[in-house]
Amino acid sequence: MTEIKKAIIPVAGLGTRFLPLSKIVPKEFWPLVDKPVIQYIIEEARDSGIKEIIFVNSPGKRAVSDYFATSPVLEKFLKERKKDALLAEIKELEDIYKGFIFSSVFQKKPLGDGHAILQAARNIGNEPCGVLFADDVVTDTSVPCLLQLAKIFKTCKKPIVALCRLPKDKLSSYGVVGVEKIASRVYKIKQFVEKPQEGKAPSDLVIVGKYILTPIVFEYLIKAKPSLKGEIILCEVFEEMLKDGQVIYGYEFEGKWLECGNKPSWLKSHLYLSLKSSRYGEELKNFLKEMKI
């Protein structure tokens, strides 16, 4: 099968980098302009042809299911008050999710990204699937990032990792890959290195939290040995696959990568999109001029 119809979205993390606010607002609900990060991820899935989304959640965490649920009481209130513009925004949100099949699986403890993905194995079955982490939003492209990966998958039928090129002085904060270029923007991955020492990175291509996974990845996840911290890490599993001669591809996607995994990155992403917003951008730019910032 080459069609990607299912996607896993892990949202079970504790969001410790966003404390203290993440005690009550999960990090995937921090806003970019006027909608939460998770909505950008769902829109990417929709625009990439995804029909079924499996959330990997933590027990008792209801924010995602509440957000993507109908709100009859709220809609009635808005109708009575003739708040047509606000009602239209609620309807727009409903249009985004009404075409999906949603399901949830649970990760009881934060035991690594690989462990989180593994919880969705039964829902995925023997199919390829997408994985979208809510830390990473890609904008300024006519083709959604996941769809770019899916198009490459139709040809190669192997796992694909989203890649982005960064300056050398930033590589030590990311997972970096060693590669062999095989076509425009397409690479055969030779090595995965987590947070390499300065000057020791095998390339300037870093891993972004978007993947196409095949059933064999889940086979390796099932038999993976936890790290010293007791975690199952996806990139470590990929390394084991490479040792066994499995092929994994990387794709340097088109578009701008907006990071949302920590406070400084989120602030920059929020500011970037807010200033570009057709609705708020000009007002904000004028405000900054008035403030002489």
TORKELO-993329 format. One line per 4 residues: their letters; for each residue x, y, z of N, C-alpha, C, O, CB. Coordinates in steps of 0.1 Angstrom, whole numbers. Glycine has a CB too. Example, Ala and Ser with C-alpha at 12.3 -4.5 7.8 and 13.67 -1.06 7.14 Angstrom:
2
AS	132:-57:78:123:-45:78:132:-33:78:142:-33:85:113:-45:90 ~ 128:-22:71:137:-11:71:129:0:79:134:11:80:141:-6:57
***
This chain:
293
MTEI	8:-12:0:0:0:0:9:12:0:18:13:8:-9:0:12 ~ 5:22:-8:13:34:-9:5:47:-5:11:58:-3:18:37:-23 ~ -8:45:-3:-16:57:2:-15:58:17:-16:49:24:-31:55:-2 ~ -12:70:21:-11:73:36:-25:79:40:-28:91:37:1:83:39
KKAI	-32:71:47:-46:75:52:-47:77:67:-57:83:72:-56:65:47 ~ -37:72:74:-37:73:89:-25:81:94:-14:81:88:-37:59:95 ~ -27:88:105:-16:96:111:-17:95:126:-28:95:132:-17:111:106 ~ -5:94:132:-4:93:146:1:107:151:10:113:145:6:82:151
IPVA	-6:112:161:-2:125:167:0:123:182:-10:123:189:-13:136:164 ~ 12:123:186:15:121:201:13:134:208:18:145:205:30:116:203 ~ 4:134:219:2:146:227:2:142:242:-4:149:250:-12:152:223 ~ 9:131:245:9:127:259:20:133:268:20:131:280:11:112:259
GLGT	28:142:261:40:148:269:35:157:280:24:162:280:48:155:259 ~ 44:159:290:41:167:301:43:182:299:38:190:307:50:162:313 ~ 50:185:288:53:199:285:61:207:295:58:218:298:39:206:283 ~ 71:200:301:79:206:312:86:218:307:89:227:316:89:196:317
RFLP	89:220:295:96:232:290:87:244:290:92:255:289:102:230:276 ~ 74:242:292:64:253:292:58:255:306:48:262:307:53:250:282 ~ 64:249:316:60:252:330:62:267:333:72:273:328:67:243:340 ~ 54:273:342:43:267:349:29:266:342:20:260:346:41:274:362
LSKI	28:274:330:15:275:323:11:261:319:-1:258:318:16:284:312 ~ 20:252:315:16:239:310:10:230:320:5:219:317:28:232:304 ~ 10:235:333:3:227:343:-12:227:340:-19:217:344:5:233:357 ~ -17:237:333:-32:238:330:-34:239:315:-45:235:311:-38:249:337
VPKE	-24:243:307:-26:245:293:-16:236:286:-4:239:285:-25:260:288 ~ -20:224:280:-10:216:273:-3:223:262:-9:232:256:-17:203:267 ~ 10:220:260:18:227:251:12:228:237:14:237:230:32:222:251 ~ 5:217:233:-1:217:219:-12:227:218:-18:228:207:-6:203:216
FWPL	-17:233:229:-27:243:228:-22:257:230:-30:267:231:-38:240:239 ~ -9:259:230:-4:273:230:-7:278:216:-5:271:206:12:273:233 ~ -10:291:216:-15:297:203:-4:301:194:7:305:198:-24:309:206 ~ -7:299:181:1:306:170:-9:315:164:-18:311:157:7:295:160
VDKP	-7:328:165:-17:338:162:-30:336:170:-29:338:182:-20:338:146 ~ -40:331:164:-53:330:171:-59:316:171:-71:314:173:-63:339:166 ~ -50:306:169:-55:292:170:-43:283:175:-32:287:174:-60:286:156 ~ -46:272:182:-36:265:189:-27:257:179:-31:254:167:-42:255:198
VIQY	-15:253:183:-6:246:175:-12:233:169:-11:230:158:7:242:183 ~ -20:226:178:-26:214:174:-35:215:162:-36:206:153:-34:207:185 ~ -41:227:160:-50:229:149:-42:230:136:-47:225:125:-58:242:151 ~ -30:236:136:-22:236:124:-18:222:120:-17:219:108:-9:244:127
IIEE	-16:213:130:-12:199:127:-23:192:121:-22:184:112:-7:192:140 ~ -35:194:126:-47:187:121:-50:192:107:-54:184:98:-60:190:130 ~ -48:205:104:-50:210:91:-40:205:81:-44:202:70:-50:226:91 ~ -28:203:85:-18:197:77:-22:182:73:-21:178:62:-4:197:84
ARDS	-27:175:83:-31:161:81:-43:161:71:-43:153:62:-36:155:94 ~ -53:170:73:-64:170:64:-60:174:49:-64:167:40:-74:181:68 ~ -51:184:48:-47:188:35:-37:178:28:-34:179:16:-40:201:36 ~ -32:168:36:-24:157:31:-31:145:28:-25:135:24:-13:154:41
GIKE	-45:145:29:-53:133:25:-55:123:36:-60:112:34:-46:127:14 ~ -51:127:49:-53:118:60:-68:117:63:-75:127:63:-45:123:72 ~ -73:105:66:-87:102:69:-89:98:84:-99:100:90:-92:92:60 ~ -78:93:90:-80:88:104:-68:93:112:-56:91:108:-80:72:104
IIFV	-71:98:124:-61:103:133:-61:96:146:-72:94:152:-62:118:135 ~ -49:91:150:-48:84:163:-40:93:172:-28:95:170:-42:70:161 ~ -47:99:182:-40:106:192:-33:97:203:-40:88:208:-49:116:199 ~ -21:99:206:-15:92:217:-15:102:229:-7:111:229:0:87:214
NSPG	-24:99:238:-27:108:249:-23:102:262:-19:90:263:-41:112:249 ~ -23:110:273:-21:105:286:-34:103:293:-43:111:290:-11:114:294 ~ -36:94:302:-49:92:308:-54:104:316:-46:111:323:-48:80:318 ~ -66:108:314:-72:119:321:-70:132:314:-76:143:318:-66:120:334
KRAV	-62:133:303:-60:145:296:-71:147:285:-71:139:275:-46:145:289 ~ -80:156:287:-91:157:278:-91:169:269:-101:171:261:-104:159:287 ~ -81:177:269:-81:190:261:-83:187:246:-91:194:240:-68:197:263 ~ -77:177:241:-78:174:226:-92:170:223:-98:175:213:-68:164:222
SDYF	-98:160:230:-111:156:227:-121:167:229:-131:167:222:-115:144:236 ~ -119:175:239:-129:186:242:-128:197:230:-138:202:226:-126:193:255 ~ -116:200:226:-114:210:215:-121:205:202:-127:213:195:-100:213:213 ~ -119:193:199:-124:188:186:-138:181:188:-140:170:183:-115:178:179
ATSP	-146:187:196:-160:182:199:-170:193:195:-166:205:196:-162:177:213 ~ -182:190:192:-192:200:189:-195:207:202:-194:202:213:-205:194:183 ~ -200:220:200:-203:228:212:-217:234:210:-219:246:208:-193:240:213 ~ -228:226:212:-241:230:210:-246:242:219:-253:251:214:-251:219:211
VLEK	-242:241:231:-245:252:241:-239:265:237:-246:276:236:-241:248:255 ~ -226:265:233:-219:277:229:-225:282:216:-227:294:214:-204:274:227 ~ -228:273:206:-234:277:194:-247:284:195:-251:294:189:-235:266:184 ~ -255:278:204:-268:284:207:-267:298:213:-274:307:209:-276:275:217
FLKE	-258:300:222:-255:313:228:-251:323:217:-256:334:217:-244:312:239 ~ -242:319:208:-237:328:198:-249:332:188:-249:343:184:-226:322:190 ~ -257:322:185:-269:325:177:-278:335:183:-283:345:177:-276:312:173 ~ -281:333:196:-290:342:203:-285:356:204:-292:366:203:-293:337:217
RKKD	-271:357:205:-265:370:206:-261:376:193:-256:387:192:-253:370:215 ~ -265:369:182:-262:373:169:-247:376:166:-243:385:160:-270:385:165 ~ -239:367:172:-224:368:170:-220:360:158:-214:349:159:-217:363:183 ~ -224:364:147:-223:356:134:-208:354:131:-205:343:127:-229:364:123
ALLA	-199:363:133:-185:361:130:-179:351:139:-171:342:134:-178:375:131 ~ -182:351:151:-177:341:161:-183:327:157:-176:317:158:-180:345:175 ~ -196:327:154:-202:314:151:-196:308:138:-194:296:137:-217:316:148 ~ -192:317:129:-185:312:116:-172:306:120:-168:296:113:-183:324:107
EIKE	-165:311:130:-152:305:133:-154:291:140:-146:282:137:-144:315:143 ~ -164:290:148:-167:277:154:-171:267:143:-166:255:143:-179:278:164 ~ -179:271:133:-182:263:122:-170:259:113:-170:248:108:-193:269:113 ~ -161:268:112:-149:265:104:-141:254:111:-136:245:104:-140:278:103
LEDI	-140:255:124:-133:244:132:-140:231:130:-134:221:128:-132:248:147 ~ -153:231:130:-161:219:129:-159:213:115:-158:201:113:-176:221:131 ~ -158:221:105:-155:217:91:-142:210:90:-140:201:82:-156:228:81 ~ -132:214:98:-119:208:97:-119:194:102:-113:185:96:-109:216:106
YKGF	-126:191:113:-125:178:119:-137:168:115:-136:156:118:-125:179:134 ~ -147:173:108:-159:165:106:-156:153:96:-163:143:96:-170:173:101 ~ -145:155:88:-142:144:78:-133:134:84:-129:124:77:-136:150:66 ~ -128:135:96:-119:126:102:-125:115:110:-136:117:116:-109:133:111
IFSS	-119:104:111:-121:94:121:-111:96:132:-99:95:130:-121:79:116 ~ -115:100:144:-106:102:155:-106:90:165:-117:84:168:-110:115:163 ~ -95:86:170:-94:77:181:-82:80:190:-74:88:186:-92:62:175 ~ -82:75:202:-72:78:211:-66:65:217:-74:56:220:-77:87:222
VFQK	-53:65:219:-47:54:227:-39:62:238:-37:74:237:-37:45:218 ~ -34:54:248:-28:61:259:-14:56:263:-11:44:262:-37:59:271 ~ -6:66:266:8:63:271:8:67:286:7:79:289:19:71:263 ~ 8:57:295:6:60:309:18:68:315:16:76:324:5:47:316
KPLG	30:65:310:42:72:314:50:78:303:49:72:292:51:63:323 ~ 57:89:304:65:94:293:77:86:291:88:89:297:68:109:296 ~ 77:76:283:88:67:281:94:68:267:99:58:262:83:53:283 ~ 94:80:261:101:82:249:91:83:237:80:78:237:110:71:246
DGHA	96:90:226:87:92:214:84:78:207:73:76:202:94:101:205 ~ 94:69:207:92:56:201:81:48:208:73:42:202:105:48:200 ~ 82:49:222:72:42:230:58:48:227:48:41:227:75:43:245 ~ 57:61:226:44:68:223:38:63:210:27:59:209:45:83:223
ILQA	47:62:200:42:58:186:38:43:187:28:39:180:53:60:176 ~ 45:35:195:42:21:195:28:18:201:22:8:198:52:14:204 ~ 23:27:209:9:26:215:-2:25:205:-12:20:207:7:36:225 ~ 1:31:193:-8:32:182:-7:20:172:-15:20:162:-7:45:175
ARNI	1:11:175:4:0:165:-8:-7:161:-11:-10:149:14:-10:171 ~ -17:-11:171:-29:-19:168:-38:-11:159:-45:-17:150:-36:-23:181 ~ -39:2:161:-48:10:153:-43:12:139:-51:13:129:-50:24:159 ~ -30:12:137:-24:13:124:-25:1:116:-28:1:104:-9:18:125
GNEP	-23:-11:122:-24:-24:115:-12:-25:106:-1:-20:108:-37:-25:107 ~ -14:-32:95:-3:-35:85:-3:-24:74:-3:-28:62:-5:-49:80 ~ -3:-12:78:-3:-1:68:8:9:70:13:10:82:-17:7:68 ~ 12:16:60:21:28:63:13:39:69:1:40:68:28:33:50
CGVL	19:48:77:12:58:83:21:71:84:33:70:83:7:54:97 ~ 15:82:87:22:94:90:23:96:105:15:90:113:15:106:84 ~ 33:103:109:35:107:123:37:122:123:46:127:116:46:99:130 ~ 30:129:131:31:144:132:32:148:147:23:146:155:19:151:125
FADD	44:153:151:45:159:164:41:173:165:43:181:155:60:157:169 ~ 34:177:176:29:190:177:39:201:180:36:212:182:18:190:188 ~ 52:197:180:63:207:182:67:214:170:74:224:170:75:200:188 ~ 62:209:158:68:213:145:56:217:136:48:209:132:76:203:139
VVTD	57:230:131:47:235:121:55:239:109:65:246:111:38:246:127 ~ 50:236:97:57:240:85:47:249:77:36:245:74:61:228:76 ~ 52:261:74:43:270:67:50:275:54:61:269:50:40:283:75 ~ 44:285:47:50:291:35:53:281:24:63:281:18:63:298:38
TSVP	43:271:22:45:262:12:31:258:6:21:258:14:52:249:16 ~ 30:256:-7:17:253:-13:13:238:-11:2:234:-12:17:256:-27 ~ 23:230:-7:21:215:-5:25:212:9:36:214:13:30:207:-15 ~ 15:207:17:18:204:31:30:195:33:32:186:24:5:198:38
CLLQ	37:196:44:49:189:46:46:174:45:54:166:38:56:192:59 ~ 36:169:52:33:155:52:30:150:38:33:138:35:22:152:62 ~ 23:158:30:20:154:17:32:153:8:33:144:0:10:163:10 ~ 42:162:11:55:161:4:61:147:6:66:141:-3:64:172:8
LAKI	61:143:19:67:130:23:59:119:16:65:109:12:67:129:38 ~ 46:120:16:38:110:11:40:108:-4:40:96:-9:23:113:13 ~ 43:119:-11:46:117:-25:59:110:-28:60:102:-37:46:131:-32 ~ 69:112:-20:81:105:-21:79:90:-17:85:82:-23:92:111:-12
FKTC	71:88:-7:68:74:-3:62:66:-14:65:54:-15:59:74:9 ~ 54:72:-23:48:64:-34:59:57:-42:56:47:-48:39:73:-42 ~ 70:64:-43:81:59:-52:90:49:-44:94:38:-49:89:70:-57 ~ 94:53:-32:104:45:-25:98:34:-16:105:24:-14:113:55:-17
KKPI	86:36:-10:80:27:-2:88:23:10:88:11:15:76:14:-10 ~ 96:32:15:104:30:27:101:41:37:95:51:33:119:30:23 ~ 105:39:50:103:50:60:110:63:55:121:63:49:109:46:73 ~ 103:74:58:109:87:54:109:97:66:99:97:73:100:93:42
VALC	120:104:67:121:114:78:122:128:72:129:130:62:134:111:86 ~ 114:137:78:115:151:73:128:157:78:132:156:90:102:159:79 ~ 134:165:69:147:171:72:147:186:69:140:190:60:158:164:64 ~ 155:193:76:156:207:74:171:211:76:178:206:85:147:216:84
RLPK	176:220:67:190:224:68:192:236:77:184:246:77:195:228:54 ~ 201:235:87:204:245:96:218:250:96:227:242:92:199:241:110 ~ 221:262:101:235:266:103:243:257:112:237:251:121:235:281:108 ~ 256:256:110:264:247:117:264:250:132:266:241:140:278:247:112
DKLS	263:262:136:264:266:150:251:262:158:251:263:171:266:280:152 ~ 241:257:151:229:253:158:227:238:159:218:233:166:217:259:151 ~ 235:230:152:233:216:150:234:208:163:228:197:164:243:210:140 ~ 242:213:173:244:205:185:231:204:194:231:197:204:255:212:193
SYGV	221:211:190:208:211:198:198:201:191:187:200:196:202:225:199 ~ 202:194:181:192:187:173:197:173:170:209:169:172:189:194:160 ~ 187:164:165:191:152:159:196:154:145:188:161:137:180:141:160 ~ 207:149:141:213:152:128:216:139:121:218:129:127:227:160:129
VGVE	214:139:108:216:127:100:229:128:91:232:138:86:204:124:91 ~ 235:116:89:245:115:79:238:109:66:230:100:68:257:106:83 ~ 241:114:55:233:111:43:241:108:30:253:112:29:223:122:41 ~ 234:102:21:239:101:7:228:107:-2:217:101:-2:243:86:3
KIAS	231:117:-9:221:123:-18:218:114:-30:227:110:-36:225:137:-22 ~ 205:112:-32:202:103:-44:193:110:-54:191:106:-65:194:91:-39 ~ 187:122:-50:179:130:-59:177:143:-53:181:146:-42:165:123:-63 ~ 171:153:-60:168:166:-55:160:165:-42:149:160:-42:161:175:-65
RVYK	166:169:-31:160:170:-18:158:156:-11:153:155:0:146:176:-18 ~ 162:145:-18:160:132:-13:173:126:-10:183:126:-17:152:123:-24 ~ 174:119:2:186:114:7:184:100:13:173:97:18:192:123:18 ~ 194:92:11:194:79:18:202:81:31:213:86:31:201:68:10
IKQF	195:78:43:202:81:55:211:70:59:208:58:58:191:83:66 ~ 223:74:63:234:65:67:236:65:82:242:55:87:247:69:60 ~ 232:75:89:236:77:103:226:86:110:222:96:104:250:81:105 ~ 223:83:122:215:92:131:224:96:143:229:87:150:202:86:136
VEKP	225:109:145:234:114:157:225:124:165:221:134:159:247:120:151 ~ 223:121:177:215:130:186:225:140:192:234:136:199:208:121:197 ~ 222:153:190:229:164:196:244:162:195:251:161:205:225:166:210 ~ 249:162:183:264:160:181:272:172:187:267:183:188:267:159:166
QEGK	284:168:191:293:179:196:296:189:185:296:185:173:306:172:202 ~ 300:201:189:303:211:179:314:206:170:325:202:174:306:224:186 ~ 311:207:157:321:203:147:321:188:144:328:184:135:335:207:152 ~ 312:181:150:312:166:148:299:161:141:297:149:139:313:159:162
APSD	291:171:137:278:167:130:281:161:116:290:166:109:269:179:129 ~ 275:150:112:277:144:99:272:151:87:276:149:76:272:130:99 ~ 263:161:90:258:170:79:252:182:85:253:183:98:247:162:70 ~ 245:190:78:238:202:83:223:199:82:215:209:82:242:215:77
LVIV	218:187:81:204:183:80:199:178:93:205:168:98:202:173:68 ~ 189:184:99:184:180:112:170:174:110:163:176:100:183:192:122 ~ 166:166:120:154:159:119:142:168:124:144:174:135:154:146:128 ~ 131:168:117:119:175:121:109:165:124:109:154:118:114:185:109
GKYI	100:168:133:90:158:138:79:154:129:67:155:133:85:162:151 ~ 82:150:117:72:145:107:78:133:100:90:134:95:68:156:97 ~ 71:122:99:76:110:94:65:102:86:53:104:88:82:101:105 ~ 70:94:77:62:83:72:68:70:77:80:67:75:61:83:56
LTPI	60:62:84:65:49:89:58:38:82:47:38:78:63:49:105 ~ 66:27:81:61:14:75:59:4:86:65:5:97:70:9:64 ~ 52:-7:83:50:-18:94:63:-23:100:63:-27:111:43:-29:88 ~ 74:-23:92:87:-29:98:92:-20:109:99:-25:118:97:-30:87
VFEY	89:-7:109:93:2:120:87:-3:133:93:-3:143:90:17:117 ~ 74:-6:132:67:-11:144:73:-24:149:73:-27:161:52:-12:141 ~ 77:-33:140:83:-45:144:96:-42:152:99:-49:162:87:-54:131 ~ 104:-32:148:116:-29:155:112:-22:168:119:-23:179:125:-20:147
LIKA	102:-14:168:97:-7:181:93:-17:191:96:-16:203:86:2:178 ~ 86:-28:187:82:-38:196:93:-45:203:93:-48:215:73:-49:189 ~ 104:-48:196:116:-55:202:127:-46:207:137:-51:211:121:-64:192 ~ 124:-33:206:135:-23:210:137:-24:225:128:-26:233:130:-9:207
KPSL	150:-23:229:154:-23:243:154:-8:248:159:1:241:168:-29:245 ~ 148:-6:260:148:8:265:162:13:268:171:5:270:139:8:278 ~ 163:26:267:176:33:270:179:32:285:171:27:292:176:47:265 ~ 190:38:289:193:38:303:182:46:311:181:43:323:207:45:305
KGEI	175:55:305:165:63:311:151:55:311:141:60:316:163:76:305 ~ 152:43:305:139:35:304:130:39:293:119:36:292:132:36:317 ~ 136:46:283:128:52:272:131:44:259:142:38:257:131:66:270 ~ 121:44:250:123:39:236:123:51:227:113:58:226:111:29:232
ILCE	134:53:221:136:65:213:136:61:198:143:52:194:150:72:216 ~ 128:68:190:126:65:176:139:65:169:142:56:161:116:74:170 ~ 147:75:170:160:76:163:169:64:166:177:60:158:167:89:165 ~ 169:60:179:177:48:182:172:35:175:180:27:172:177:46:198
VFEE	159:35:174:153:23:167:157:24:152:160:14:146:138:23:168 ~ 157:36:146:162:38:132:176:33:131:180:27:121:160:53:128 ~ 185:37:141:199:32:140:200:17:140:208:12:132:206:38:153 ~ 191:10:148:192:-4:147:187:-10:134:193:-20:129:182:-10:158
MLKD	178:-3:128:173:-7:114:185:-6:104:187:-14:96:161:1:110 ~ 192:6:105:203:8:96:214:-3:97:219:-8:88:209:22:98 ~ 217:-7:110:226:-17:113:222:-31:106:231:-39:102:228:-19:128 ~ 209:-33:105:204:-45:99:202:-44:84:197:-54:78:191:-49:105
GQVI	207:-33:78:206:-32:64:193:-26:59:190:-26:47:208:-45:57 ~ 184:-22:68:171:-16:63:174:-2:57:184:5:61:161:-15:75 ~ 166:2:48:167:15:41:158:25:47:146:23:49:165:14:26 ~ 163:37:50:155:48:55:159:60:47:170:63:45:157:50:71
YGYE	148:68:42:151:79:34:148:92:42:140:92:52:143:79:22 ~ 154:103:38:152:116:43:147:125:32:152:124:21:164:122:51 ~ 139:135:35:134:144:25:135:158:31:129:162:41:120:141:20 ~ 143:167:24:144:181:28:132:188:22:132:193:11:158:187:22
FEGK	123:190:31:110:196:26:111:210:22:120:217:26:99:194:37 ~ 101:214:14:99:228:11:90:235:21:80:230:25:94:230:-4 ~ 94:247:25:86:255:34:94:260:46:106:257:47:74:246:39 ~ 88:268:54:95:273:66:91:265:78:79:263:81:91:288:68
WLEC	101:261:86:99:253:98:98:262:110:107:270:113:111:243:100 ~ 86:261:116:84:269:129:84:260:140:76:251:142:70:277:128 ~ 94:261:149:95:253:161:86:258:172:85:270:174:110:252:165 ~ 81:248:179:72:252:190:74:243:203:66:241:211:57:250:186
GNKP	87:238:204:90:228:214:95:234:227:97:227:237:99:218:209 ~ 98:247:227:103:254:239:98:269:238:94:273:228:118:253:241 ~ 99:276:249:94:289:250:100:299:240:93:306:233:96:295:264 ~ 113:300:239:119:309:229:115:306:215:111:315:207:134:309:230
SWLK	115:293:211:111:289:197:96:292:195:93:298:184:114:274:195 ~ 88:289:205:74:292:203:71:307:202:63:311:193:66:287:215 ~ 78:315:210:76:330:209:80:335:195:73:343:190:85:337:220 ~ 91:330:190:95:334:176:85:330:166:81:338:157:109:328:173
SHLY	80:318:167:70:313:157:57:321:158:51:324:148:67:298:160 ~ 53:323:170:41:331:173:42:345:167:33:350:160:37:332:188 ~ 53:351:169:56:365:164:56:365:149:51:374:142:69:370:170 ~ 63:355:143:64:354:129:51:353:122:48:361:113:73:342:125
LSLK	42:344:127:29:342:120:20:354:123:12:357:115:23:329:125 ~ 21:360:135:12:371:139:15:383:130:6:390:125:14:375:153 ~ 28:386:127:31:397:118:28:394:104:26:404:96:46:400:120 ~ 27:382:100:23:378:86:8:377:85:3:376:73:30:365:82
SSRY	1:377:96:-14:375:95:-21:386:87:-18:398:89:-19:374:109 ~ -30:381:78:-38:391:70:-48:398:79:-52:409:76:-45:384:59 ~ -51:392:90:-61:398:99:-55:408:110:-61:418:113:-68:387:107 ~ -43:404:115:-37:412:126:-24:418:122:-19:427:130:-36:403:138
GEEL	-18:414:111:-4:418:108:-1:433:108:8:438:114:0:412:96 ~ -9:440:100:-7:454:98:-9:462:111:-1:471:115:-17:460:88 ~ -19:458:119:-21:465:132:-9:462:141:-5:471:148:-34:459:139 ~ -4:450:141:8:447:150:20:454:145:28:459:154:10:432:150
KNFL	22:455:132:34:462:127:33:477:131:43:483:134:35:460:112 ~ 21:483:129:20:497:133:22:499:148:28:509:152:6:502:129 ~ 18:489:156:20:490:170:35:490:174:40:498:182:13:479:178 ~ 42:481:167:57:480:169:64:493:165:73:498:172:63:468:162
KEMK	59:499:154:65:512:150:62:523:161:71:531:164:59:517:137 ~ 50:523:166:47:533:176:55:531:189:59:541:195:32:532:180 ~ 58:519:192:66:515:204:80:517:201:89:515:210:63:501:208 ~ 84:520:188:98:521:184:106:509:187:118:510:192:104:534:191
I	100:497:184:107:484:187:113:479:174:119:469:173:97:474:193
***
